[in-house]
Amino acid sequence: MPTVADVDKPAPRRARNSATSDAPSRRVEVARAGLGPMGKLDDFIPYRLAVVANRVSQSIGKLFETRFNIQIPEWRIIMALYSYGDLVFHEVVDHTCMDKARVSRAQRRMVDLGMIRTSGHPDDGRKVILSLTPAGRRICEDILPQAAEREAWFLAVLDEHEHVQLDVILDKLMKRSLELD
């Protein structure tokens, strides 16, 4: 991961010629007016990604709350269990990228609603295993087609090439984000 000193260093300048002048520039050094070195907030990539992610999640979250009486953290947990099978508590935290307290609260509510069950780990009594109940599995199966419709609605503004590029870009950003751990 680059250090603060590395980020503050200006990028070496390349000589411009006709072969490189049409090439897309890489965002290494940001110089935009508005918020100092960051520029305008609406141009700041982490801000934009967070806003879009929140809007997508909230859109889907409204569907889950009104139709299934579950909130976004609960949806993330049951979908992780649906996708990966039984998980130890810390694996749920890792898969959902939520903090332990939020996962713990959502876990308790979902146990109360009969969507998941917890059991002790056979080899380590300190660990808790989370599992979907049949009712939790049915909710996932009911949610998936509607979530896919919502995803398709958001992605409909992209052509096929843009959709492929979005997947490539998100994969690269996801891999990069794993370097932060």
Secondary structure, 3 states (H helix, E strand, C coil): CCCHHHHHCCCCCCCCCHHHHCCCCCCCCCCCCCCHHHCCHHHCHHHHHHHHHHHHHHHHHHHHHHHHCCCHHHHHHHHHHHHHCCEEHHHHHHHHCCCHHHHHHHHHHHHHCCCEEEEECCCCCCCEEEEECHHHHHHHHHHHHHHHHHHHHHHCCCCHHHHHHHHHHHHHHHHHHHCCC
